[in-house]
Amino acid sequence: MKTKKITILSVLLLIGIIALCAGVFLSGFDKDKSVYAAELSVSGIRTEYLYNDTVEVPKTATIIIDGEEYDSDSFYVILPDGNRISSSKIMLDQCGDYSIVYEKTVENKRYEATKTFSVKKK
């Protein structure tokens, strides 16, 4: 009776280990999580602004991947303090470098292109 319980527990443990290994193995087949660099063409963004200016960030930009032009899928802005926002109208209430990151997915690969500008007090 005792050996039967040990055998059953061993089999269940072995099944659990096999299931865990299969899950780990199959999770390796997720989409490519790498981010690839691309070129960017966007107008209306200067390289320097003054503190408390307001900037209208274009919602789309042209991303150039291997010579082909695509409209971006999305964008976000990295503020000087490291926070990210996705607003198209930004009050520049922090001095430092701002980065607008445009994203595009092509053939299951994610591409990013960045436009950076700085904000200074007078």
N, C-alpha and C positions, 0 to 999 in steps of 0.2 A: 504493500500500500504506500509506504513511504517512498520507495524507489519509483513508483508510478507517478507520484506528485513531482518528484525531482525531474523525471523525464518530461512531463508535460510542461513544467516551468522552463526547462532548458529549450524545448522546442519553441515555446512562445518567445523566449528571449532571442533565440536565433532568428525567428521570423521578424521580430522588431528590428534587429540589427540589419537584416537584409533590406527591409523597407527603408530604414534610415539611409543606408548606403545608396539605394536606388534614387531616393529623393535628392541627395547631394549630387549624384552623378547627373541626373536629369536637369538640375538647376543650372548646370554649366552650359546648357543649350539655350539660355535666354538670349534675347536680342543683344547685339553688340552695344555695350554701355560706353564705349569710347566716344569722345567728342573730337571732331576733326576741324581744323582751321580752314577758313575760307576768306576770300577777298570781299570787300564791301564797297558799295556805291550808295551813298545817301547824301541828300542835299538839305540845306537849311540848318545845319549844325556847325557853329563856329568852333574854333579851338580854345577860345577864352571868353569868359563872361565875368560880370561883376556880381559881388555878393548881393543877394535879394532880387536879382533879375528873375524873370520867369522864362522858361524854355518850353516850346512846343516840340515834343519828340515825335518825329514821323512814325506812324504805327507800322509801316512796312518800309523795307529797303531792298535794294537789289543785292543779292548774294551771288558771287561768282565762284562756281565750283568747276574745276577743270575746264575753264573757258566758257562754260555754259552759264547763262544768267537765269536766276530764279527769284521770285518774290519771297521774302521771308515769311515764315509761319507765325512767329511770335517775337516778342522782345521783352527785355527787362533792363532796368537801370541799376547799376551798383553805385551807391552813394559813397562819399569819402569815409563815412564811419563803418562801411562794410555791409550795411543793410541793402536789401534788394526791393525794388518797387516796380510795378508795371503800369504806372500812370503815364499818360501821354502829355500831361501838363505838370511841370515840375517847378516849384519855388526853390531857388538855389539859396538855401539858408545855411549851408555849410561850405566852408572854404576847403579847397583841395581838388582832387581829381575825381571826376564822374566818368563812368563807362557805360555806354549803351551797347547792350549785347543783343544782336539779332540772331535768330535761330532758324534753321531749315533742315528738314529731314528728306533725304533723297535715297531711295533704295535701302531703306532701313538703317541708314547711317545719319547720325546727327552732326550737323555742321554749325559752327558759330563764327561770327565776325563781329568785331568790336570797334566802336568809334569812341574816342576818349576826348574829353575837354576839361579845362580847369576853371575854377572859380576863385577869384581873389578880391580882397577889399581894395578900395581906391588907394 
